Structure formats: C-alpha cells, structure tokens
Amino acid sequence: MEYKLNEIIEALLLSASRPVSVEDIEKVFPENPPSREEIRESLRSIEENCINRGVELKRVSSGYRLQVRQSLSEYVAKLWEERPQRLSKATLETLSLIAYKQPITRGEIEEIRGVTIGTQLMRGLMDRGWIKIVGQRDVPGRPSLYSTTKEFLDYFGLQHLRELPELPSLPDLKSLDMELPIEDIDPKEEVDQATPSLN
C-alpha cells in the first residue's frame, strides 16, 4: 500500500476534535502500518513545514494537534461574534491551587484562600474535564482529593505539570484573569466570593 504519510497525518490532525497520539495514528492503517519512529519523523517534518505558516504543530499531554499560532489569535478572534467570558478570579485561584498543590482537598483549598468554595465552582471545573477526584484523604470525614487531568494540560498547551511556570515568576492573578479567554462559570453560583471560610 502506497501512501504519503505526512499528508495522511496532517489530514488526521486537521479533522480531529482532540489531540491525536502516535497510537491513534497507527490505528488508521489496517495493514502495514508505519513504525512509531516513522510517525514521529513525519510529525517532525510537519512541524518544520509549519514554521512560516499561520498554524503550528503543538504537542500536548494527549498527543499532537494543529493549532493557530498564539501570536495570531487576536485576528482569528475577530471572526467570532461574541467574545468568550473569562475565568473569574475565584475559579482561577482554585484551579491554580489544585494544579500546584495536587492532590488537595476542598477544605485545604478553602483554608489557603480564606473563603468557602461554592459547589458550582468545583462542579464547573469537573464538567470542563480539568479536575477529577483521585481518592480520599485519610482523615475524619475522608474528604475527596482533587487533581488536574490530561484535558487540563491539553487545554493550556502543556505536556507535563513540570511545564507550569515557577511560582515566583507567576504574574499577578488579575493579569492572568485578563489573558485567559475561557467561558466562565456563572458568578452567582460562586459562593466563595464573599463567604468567609469556616475552617
């Protein structure tokens, strides 16, 4: 069977609604699949071919994806009638604590933030697929432990948690809040904005 591997992989990347792994690529060949090294070499070739284009090949936790270059996002955003809402400060702080302190309980997050976290805030992060319950803390009440997911890494363009910026170099939360164009949880559902923690 003859095929142009680069073209097939590029077509897969363009048509997929999620990152595509090397294993995913292998599965599309019913017989005589290319080796994993051949697939990786093809991906490197596609990455090089994108250097002077408006799209780039990005490796994230779940695999590879073709995406608009970040430097061009402001132009692409003009195609959409409505600007997506941004993450609230409460949501961003909670997500940051889970990312940096995982696994962590809701009570521990509330203790650090000094406010009670609304149920809708945690549910919203779980509905997005960014956090998950990975167990229970071995203390009275056995509170759930939360960690981030591969979807979290994929969304923020990361392969590993170690790629998160060092805490001393993080910009202030207000500037982060302005830079993340993501749909927000309804602020009315975020109890933690004004409710002091009981912990």
C-alpha positions, 0 to 999 in steps of 0.5 A: 500500500502506497501512501504519503504519510505526512499528508495522511497525518496532517489530514488526521490532525486537521479533522480531529476534535482532540489531540491525536497520539502516535497510537491513534495514528497507527490505528488508521492503517489496517495493514502495514502500518508505519513504525512509531519512529516513522510517525514521529519523523513525519510529525517532525517534518510537519512541524518544520513545514509549519514554521512560516505558516499561520498554524503550528504543530503543538504537542500536548499531554494527549498527543499532537494537534494543529493549532493557530499560532498564539501570536495570531489569535487576536485576528482569528478572534475577530471572526467570532461574534461574541467574545468568550467570558473569562475565568473569574478570579475565584475559579482561577485561584482554585484551579491554580491551587489544585494544579500546584498543590495536587492532590488537595482537598476542598477544605485545604483549598478553602483554608489557603484562600480564606473563603468557602468554595461554592459547589458550582465552582468545583462542579464547573471545573469537573464538567470542563474535564480539568479536575477529577477526584483521585481518592480520599484523604485519610482523615475524619470525614475522608474528604475527596482529593482533587487533581488536574487531568490530561484535558487540563494540560491539553487545554493550556498547551502543556505536556507535563505539570513540570511545564507550569511556570515557577511560582515566583515568576507567576504574574499577578492573578488579575493579569492572568484573569485578563489573558485567559479567554475561557467561558466562565462559570456563572458568578452567582453560583460562586459562593466563595466570593464573599463567604468567609471560610469556616475552617 
